[in-house]
Amino acid sequence: MSAASERAIQALEQVVKVVPVGTNLALLHLLWAMLSGAFLHSRGAVFPALRLAGFTVAQVRRCGQALRCGAWRTADLVQAWRGYVLRQGQWQPNCYEGYQPVAADLTAFWRPRLKGPVGKFFHRIANRALRGIGFGLVVQVGHVGEQRLPLLRRIVRAPNDKASESQLKYQVLRAVAEDLEENEVLTHDAGATIADMQVAGVPRYVVRMALNCTARRNVLPPRKKKGRPPKYGELVRPLPRKYKGHTIPATPPDVETEFPFQGRTIRVQGWHNLVRADQKAAADNETFTIWVFFDPLHRDPLVLGTNLTVQPETVFLLYLDRWPVEQVPLVAKQLLGLERQFVFAPTSRQRLPELALLAANILTYLAAVLPPLPTGFWDRQPKRTPGRLRRVLAQAGFPKDYPLDGQIRKKQSVTGHLPKGVEAHRRRKAAQ
């Protein structure tokens, strides 16, 4: 048995140890099939993937029952995985001026032909909302050596089957607001706004804003001799824009500075003590700061809003650590082949994507801590990538001679009197 297979089995043991006996072995088999890329060859079908991974018909059936009817929660598996990674000590959280980044994002597994109530989420390629199962991802961003890696903290389900993207986004932000530590900052892309952060009660945030965004000062301008007294502060426009052939100039910044980054100089402009454009000036308003970063490598500047009182370079670095959250669904869908799914039970359609996201994080971490693994003689300069580790695990196969933990075993239960196959489906349907 190779060192990669042994390390993968050890990690999976720690993840499924919190699950009852019997179900934990079935989940270990299911997660191994995901890590080895069996779902990629079966195009998302569960039973063919398990058979391709080398499991018997009885083991495949038990995996299907554990997925659909097993007494376990994905949240417990995620916490067990986090505990294992933290105990290893190789993954360390990133930190800037004492603040650690926590990234959040939404992802969906598209199910256009799924019957029944299903939520709709925006698909960038189709440029419209499509039916799918949506999830919220919350990760803590850190590094192993020089490689930046996300560590799953929570997988948030939609509140109901008909939940929209905005409802799921609010639930994710609320979950982050409840769990955020004193030294942690939520980083989010342009899918969320300053208003979303304030409504959800997120204590510290860095969020990307639109190029044509506006805000207001939280102080009233001088009253004019005629007309009603002002209720709104002066409008602040960070960047110029064109309207009907006329150029509207930008508001002069409160501060201008620059800092070096990766061999280039980034110019920064900032505006302090701002409120949303729809808010009236008041002493109890939640204020924020807008920073605009002009990077010579990019045509458009980066506009960020934050309620932190830190250096602009810190805000810039915190937002850059938002991007690792995209790696989790990317690995789950593209590298592990779980973008297409063929499960239809209400429980399975939620659990299988959650296990896919967890397996993606496990594969990414193991690839970072293991030595570079070449997949063939042509791979002369291998890197620590999850794709290479997936191929190595697929070539090695499931290590059947590995001595599993005593609690991870088949449950010796009498099942001869229970209906099986088609008869079991008929009885279950009649009972429902």
C-alpha positions in Angstrom: 0.0 0.0 0.0 1.4 3.4 -1.0 2.0 6.2 1.5 -0.7 8.3 -0.2 -3.4 5.6 0.2 -2.4 5.1 3.8 -2.6 8.8 4.6 -6.0 9.1 2.8 -7.4 6.2 4.8 -6.2 7.6 8.0 -7.8 11.0 7.3 -11.1 9.3 6.3 -11.0 7.3 9.5 -10.9 10.4 11.6 -13.8 12.0 9.6 -16.2 9.1 9.8 -15.3 8.0 13.4 -18.2 10.2 14.8 -20.8 8.2 12.8 -22.5 5.1 14.2 -21.0 1.6 13.6 -21.8 0.2 10.2 -22.7 3.6 8.7 -19.2 4.8 9.3 -17.7 2.0 7.1 -20.2 2.8 4.3 -19.4 6.5 4.4 -15.7 5.7 4.3 -16.2 3.6 1.2 -18.3 6.4 -0.4 -15.7 9.0 0.4 -12.9 6.8 -1.0 -14.8 6.4 -4.3 -15.0 10.2 -4.5 -11.4 10.8 -3.7 -10.2 8.2 -6.3 -12.2 9.8 -9.1 -14.7 6.9 -9.6 -17.6 9.4 -9.9 -15.7 11.0 -12.8 -15.8 7.8 -14.8 -19.5 7.0 -13.8 -20.5 10.6 -14.7 -22.1 11.1 -11.3 -23.9 7.8 -10.8 -23.5 6.5 -7.3 -23.7 2.7 -7.7 -21.5 2.4 -10.8 -18.9 4.7 -9.1 -18.8 2.3 -6.1 -18.4 -0.7 -8.3 -15.6 1.0 -10.3 -13.9 1.6 -7.0 -13.8 -2.1 -6.4 -16.5 -2.6 -3.8 -18.8 -5.7 -3.7 -22.5 -5.6 -4.4 -23.3 -5.9 -0.7 -21.0 -3.0 0.1 -22.5 -0.9 -2.6 -26.0 -1.5 -1.2 -24.9 -0.5 2.3 -23.4 2.7 0.9 -26.6 3.6 -0.8 -28.6 3.0 2.4 -26.1 5.0 4.5 -26.4 7.9 2.1 -30.2 7.9 2.1 -31.2 6.6 5.5 -28.1 6.8 7.7 -28.2 8.5 11.1 -25.4 11.1 10.5 -25.0 14.9 9.8 -22.6 16.5 7.5 -21.9 19.2 10.1 -20.4 16.5 12.4 -18.2 15.3 9.6 -17.0 18.8 8.8 -16.1 19.4 12.5 -14.3 16.1 12.7 -12.3 17.0 9.6 -11.4 20.4 11.0 -10.3 18.8 14.3 -8.0 16.4 12.4 -6.4 19.1 10.3 -5.8 21.4 13.3 -4.3 18.5 15.3 -1.8 17.8 12.5 -0.3 21.3 12.8 0.7 21.6 9.2 -2.1 24.0 8.2 -1.8 27.5 9.7 -4.4 30.3 9.3 -3.3 33.5 7.5 -3.1 36.6 9.6 -2.8 40.3 8.7 -2.5 42.9 11.5 -4.0 40.4 13.8 -7.0 39.6 11.6 -7.7 36.2 10.0 -9.7 35.9 6.8 -12.9 33.8 6.6 -14.4 33.5 3.1 -18.0 32.8 2.2 -19.6 31.9 -1.1 -22.6 30.3 -2.7 -22.5 27.3 -5.0 -25.2 25.2 -6.7 -25.4 21.7 -8.2 -27.7 22.1 -11.2 -30.7 19.7 -11.3 -32.9 21.0 -14.2 -34.9 17.8 -14.5 -35.5 17.2 -10.8 -39.1 17.0 -10.0 -40.7 18.8 -7.1 -39.9 22.2 -5.5 -36.3 23.1 -6.2 -34.6 26.5 -5.8 -33.2 28.6 -8.6 -29.7 30.0 -8.7 -27.9 32.2 -11.2 -25.8 30.3 -13.8 -23.1 32.5 -15.2 -22.7 30.6 -18.5 -26.5 30.4 -19.1 -26.8 34.0 -17.9 -30.1 33.2 -16.1 -31.4 31.4 -13.0 -31.6 27.6 -13.3 -33.0 24.9 -11.0 -30.5 23.4 -8.6 -29.6 22.5 -5.1 -27.9 25.5 -3.5 -25.3 25.5 -0.6 -23.4 28.1 1.2 -19.7 27.6 1.9 -17.8 29.1 4.8 -14.0 28.4 4.9 -11.1 29.6 7.0 -8.2 30.5 4.8 -4.7 29.4 5.7 -1.6 27.9 4.2 0.6 24.8 4.2 4.1 25.9 3.6 3.8 28.5 0.8 0.5 27.0 -0.6 -2.7 28.8 0.3 -5.5 26.4 1.3 -9.1 26.7 2.5 -10.3 24.7 5.5 -14.1 24.0 5.6 -15.9 25.5 8.5 -19.5 25.1 7.5 -21.7 23.9 4.7 -25.0 25.7 4.9 -28.1 24.3 3.3 -30.9 26.4 1.8 -33.7 27.1 4.4 -36.2 25.2 2.3 -36.6 23.5 -1.1 -38.0 26.7 -2.7 -35.4 29.1 -1.2 -34.0 31.7 -3.6 -30.4 32.8 -3.9 -31.0 35.9 -1.8 -32.5 33.8 1.0 -29.6 31.4 1.0 -27.1 34.3 1.0 -28.8 35.9 4.1 -28.7 32.5 5.9 -25.0 32.1 5.2 -24.2 35.6 6.4 -26.2 35.1 9.5 -24.3 31.8 10.2 -21.0 33.6 9.7 -22.1 36.5 12.0 -22.8 34.0 14.8 -19.5 32.1 14.5 -17.1 34.9 13.7 -14.3 35.2 16.3 -13.0 38.5 17.6 -9.9 38.3 15.3 -11.7 37.1 12.2 -13.0 39.0 9.2 -15.5 37.9 6.6 -14.4 38.4 3.0 -17.0 38.3 0.2 -17.1 39.1 -3.5 -19.6 41.4 -5.2 -22.4 38.9 -4.7 -23.1 40.6 -1.3 -23.4 44.3 -0.5 -22.7 46.5 2.5 -26.4 46.5 3.2 -26.4 42.7 3.3 -23.6 42.7 5.8 -25.3 45.2 8.0 -28.7 43.5 7.9 -27.1 40.1 8.7 -25.2 41.7 11.6 -21.7 40.7 10.4 -19.3 42.5 12.8 -16.2 42.7 10.6 -16.2 42.4 6.8 -14.4 43.2 3.6 -16.6 43.1 0.5 -16.1 44.0 -3.1 -18.2 46.9 -4.5 -19.3 47.9 -8.0 -17.2 50.3 -10.0 -20.2 52.7 -10.1 -21.0 52.4 -6.4 -21.9 55.5 -4.4 -22.1 56.3 -0.7 -22.8 59.4 1.5 -21.0 61.3 4.2 -22.5 60.8 7.6 -22.6 64.5 8.2 -25.0 67.0 6.9 -23.8 69.6 4.4 -24.2 73.3 5.2 -27.8 74.5 4.9 -28.6 76.6 1.9 -30.5 80.0 2.2 -33.5 78.6 0.4 -35.2 75.3 0.4 -35.7 72.5 2.9 -32.9 71.6 5.3 -30.8 68.7 4.1 -31.4 65.2 5.5 -28.7 63.3 3.5 -25.0 63.7 3.6 -22.9 64.7 0.6 -22.8 62.0 -2.2 -19.4 60.3 -2.6 -18.5 58.8 -5.9 -15.1 56.9 -5.8 -14.7 56.6 -9.6 -15.8 58.8 -12.4 -18.5 57.6 -14.8 -20.3 58.7 -17.9 -24.0 59.4 -18.2 -25.6 60.5 -21.5 -22.3 61.5 -23.0 -21.3 63.6 -20.0 -18.5 62.6 -17.5 -19.4 62.8 -13.8 -16.2 63.4 -11.9 -15.1 61.3 -8.9 -15.2 62.7 -5.4 -11.7 63.8 -4.2 -10.4 61.1 -1.8 -9.8 61.7 1.9 -6.4 59.9 1.7 -4.0 58.8 -1.0 -1.2 56.4 -0.6 0.6 53.5 -2.2 2.4 50.3 -1.2 4.6 47.7 -3.0 3.2 44.3 -3.8 4.9 41.4 -5.6 7.4 43.8 -7.4 4.8 46.4 -8.4 3.4 49.5 -6.8 -0.3 49.7 -6.1 -1.9 53.1 -5.7 -4.7 53.6 -3.2 -7.5 56.1 -2.6 -9.8 56.1 0.4 -12.9 57.7 1.8 -13.8 57.4 5.5 -16.9 57.7 7.7 -19.4 56.8 5.0 -23.0 55.4 5.0 -25.1 53.8 2.4 -26.5 56.1 -0.3 -30.1 55.5 0.9 -29.3 56.4 4.5 -29.9 59.7 6.2 -27.1 61.2 8.3 -27.4 60.1 11.9 -25.0 59.5 14.8 -26.0 55.9 15.3 -25.4 54.8 11.7 -23.0 52.0 10.9 -20.2 53.6 9.0 -17.6 52.1 6.6 -14.6 53.0 4.4 -14.2 52.6 0.7 -10.8 51.8 -0.7 -9.9 51.9 -4.4 -6.8 50.0 -5.5 -5.2 50.8 -8.8 -3.1 47.8 -9.8 -0.9 48.2 -13.0 -1.7 44.5 -13.9 -5.4 45.1 -14.2 -7.4 47.5 -16.4 -10.1 48.2 -13.8 -9.4 49.2 -10.2 -10.5 47.1 -7.3 -13.2 48.8 -5.1 -13.5 47.4 -1.5 -15.8 48.4 1.4 -14.9 47.6 5.0 -15.7 48.6 8.5 -12.2 47.8 9.7 -9.8 50.5 10.9 -6.6 49.1 9.4 -4.0 49.9 6.7 -5.2 49.7 3.1 -2.6 47.0 2.4 -4.2 44.8 5.0 -7.7 45.2 3.4 -6.1 44.3 0.0 -4.5 41.2 1.4 -7.6 40.1 3.2 -9.7 40.3 0.1 -7.1 38.3 -1.9 -7.6 35.5 0.6 -11.3 35.3 -0.5 -10.5 33.4 -3.6 -9.5 30.0 -2.1 -13.2 29.4 -1.3 -13.7 28.9 -5.1 -11.4 25.9 -5.1 -13.7 23.7 -3.0 -16.7 23.5 -5.5 -14.2 23.5 -8.4 -12.5 20.3 -7.2 -15.8 18.7 -6.3 -17.5 19.3 -9.6 -14.7 19.2 -12.2 -11.9 17.0 -10.7 -14.1 14.5 -8.8 -16.9 14.4 -11.4 -19.8 15.3 -9.1 -21.2 18.1 -11.1 -23.8 15.6 -12.5 -25.8 13.7 -9.9 -28.4 11.0 -10.1 -30.0 10.9 -6.6 -33.6 11.9 -6.1 -34.6 11.2 -2.5 -35.0 14.4 -0.5 -32.2 13.4 1.9 -29.8 12.1 -0.7 -30.0 15.1 -3.0 -28.7 17.2 -0.1 -26.2 14.8 1.4 -24.3 13.8 -1.8 -23.3 17.3 -2.7 -22.2 18.0 0.8 -20.1 14.9 0.8 -18.6 16.0 -2.5 -17.6 19.4 -1.1 -16.1 17.7 2.0 -14.2 15.2 -0.2 -12.8 18.1 -2.3 -11.4 19.8 0.7 -9.9 16.5 2.0 -8.3 15.8 -1.4 -6.9 19.4 -1.6 -5.3 19.2 1.9 -3.8 15.8 1.4 -2.3 16.8 -1.9 -0.6 19.8 -0.1 0.8 17.9 2.8 2.0 14.8 0.9 5.2 14.9 -1.3 4.6 15.8 -5.0 3.3 12.6 -6.6 4.0 12.1 -10.3 1.2 10.3 -12.3 3.6 8.8 -14.9 7.1 8.9 -16.3 6.2 12.1 -18.3 5.4 14.0 -15.1 9.0 15.1 -14.4 8.2 18.2 -12.2 5.1 17.2 -10.3 3.3 19.7 -8.1 1.1 19.2 -5.0 -2.3 19.3 -6.9 -5.5 17.4 -6.1 -5.7 16.1 -9.6 -2.4 14.2 -9.3 -3.4 12.7 -6.0 -6.7 11.6 -7.4 -4.9 9.7 -10.2 -2.5 8.1 -7.7 -5.4 6.9 -5.5 -7.2 5.6 -8.5 -4.2 3.6 -9.6 -3.6 2.2 -6.1 -7.2 1.1 -5.4 -8.9 0.7 -2.1 -6.4 -0.8 0.5 -8.4 -3.8 1.6 -5.6 -5.1 3.8 -5.4 -1.9 5.9 -6.3 -2.5 9.6 -9.2 -0.1 10.1 -10.2 1.2 13.5 -12.2 -1.3 15.5 -15.2 1.0 15.6 -15.2 1.3 11.8 -16.7 -2.1 10.8 -19.8 -3.7 9.4 -22.6 -3.8 11.9 -23.6 -7.4 12.6 -27.4 -7.0 12.4 -30.0 -9.6 11.5 -31.6 -8.4 8.2 -32.9 -11.6 6.7 -36.5 -10.8 7.7 -36.4 -7.4 6.1 -37.8 -6.8 2.6 -35.2 -6.0 -0.1 -35.1 -4.7 -3.6 -38.3 -4.0 -5.4 -40.4 -5.3 -2.6 -38.8 -2.9 -0.1 -39.5 0.0 -2.5 -43.1 -1.0 -2.8 -43.7 -1.2 1.0 -41.9 2.1 1.6 -44.1 3.8 -1.0 -47.2 2.3 0.4 -46.3 3.4 3.9 -45.7 7.0 2.6 
